[in-house]
Amino acid sequence: MKDLFGMALQDYQNGNYTEDLITSTNISDEDSLPLPYLFREFKDMPKLEQKALKLTKGLVLDVGSGAGSHSLYLQKKGFNVKAIDVSEGAIDVAKKRGVKHTALHSLLDETETFDTILLLMNGTGIFQETSQISTHLKHLKGLLNSNGQILIDSSDIKYMYEDEDGGYWMDMNAGYYGELDYFLSYKGEKEEAMKWLYLDLDTLNLACETVGLNCELIQEGEHFDYLARLTVAS
Ligand SMILES: C[S@@+](CC[C@H](N)C(=O)[O-])C[C@H]1O[C@@H](n2cnc3c(N)ncnc32)[C@H](O)[C@@H]1O
């Protein structure tokens, strides 16, 4: 990984903001991801993220913390938060912004336990592909203290396959429709392609059942997105 995402965050943090990240997927054209959005304050966060922060309790793990916006908000509220990310640049920026407890590692390398685990801004993306869902969910379950919760958001992206007649053009033999190839570029350089997974609630629910987690819909967003709470099934 070239860590263009982290470089962009570092540029913004260091006052060298000249352009945004460009993203695209195998089913969508180029779009820009504005860097200021990654440094958002509570008032600029989507309702689902605000809800997740309001439901947060106890010791917190912020998975894929990026520039640390959620961690910082919670830290200021008095929570003890650990922010983890695989992007060196992101962790560097989160530290510079004041996140006290950070670690540069993947979710699957986390070993401590928590009362609230946050996966926000399409949290299921980190699972990458459907074959990896149960590995990640089992691992997340093992990181929960008793009565702990996982707060995760995602979207049902079926709408992206809808044609003008209201029909769907997805290839039913091509695997799950939310499993995308994700491309990112910054300042003319291309990042290595990655997998990024969007999960509809029913599929997440089924996957949770198979690993002994309850999946509860907390809130629906404005555009096929949702926030769910996962807890250990009794
Ligand atoms: C879409 S960004 C979201 C950043 C932040 N949560 C926010 O809402 O602004 C996803 C983040 O997850 C990180 N990431 C991807 N895979 C990860 C993994 N397996 N473990 C931890 N972090 C990961 C990326 O480096 C990136 O910072």
The ligand as a Gaussian input file, in Angstrom:
#p B3LYP/6-31G(d) Opt

LIG

0 1
 C      -13.513000       5.211000       4.935000
 S      -12.135000       5.477000       5.990000
 C      -13.001000       5.997000       7.448000
 C      -12.160000       6.805000       8.379000
 C      -12.891000       7.293000       9.637000
 N      -13.540000       6.215000      10.373000
 C      -13.906000       8.350000       9.296000
 O      -15.105000       8.074000       9.442000
 O      -13.522000       9.460000       8.907000
 C      -11.673000       3.795000       6.381000
 C      -10.433000       3.702000       7.268000
 O      -10.235000       2.329000       7.616000
 C       -8.859000       2.023000       7.567000
 N       -8.753000       0.558000       7.433000
 C       -8.964000      -0.199000       6.338000
 N       -8.807000      -1.503000       6.621000
 C       -8.524000      -1.589000       7.957000
 C       -8.281000      -2.659000       8.847000
 N       -8.309000      -3.926000       8.429000
 N       -8.015000      -2.390000      10.141000
 C       -7.995000      -1.101000      10.579000
 N       -8.211000      -0.032000       9.772000
 C       -8.481000      -0.265000       8.474000
 C       -8.370000       2.861000       6.395000
 O       -6.967000       3.062000       6.436000
 C       -9.151000       4.145000       6.594000
 O       -8.483000       5.059000       7.430000

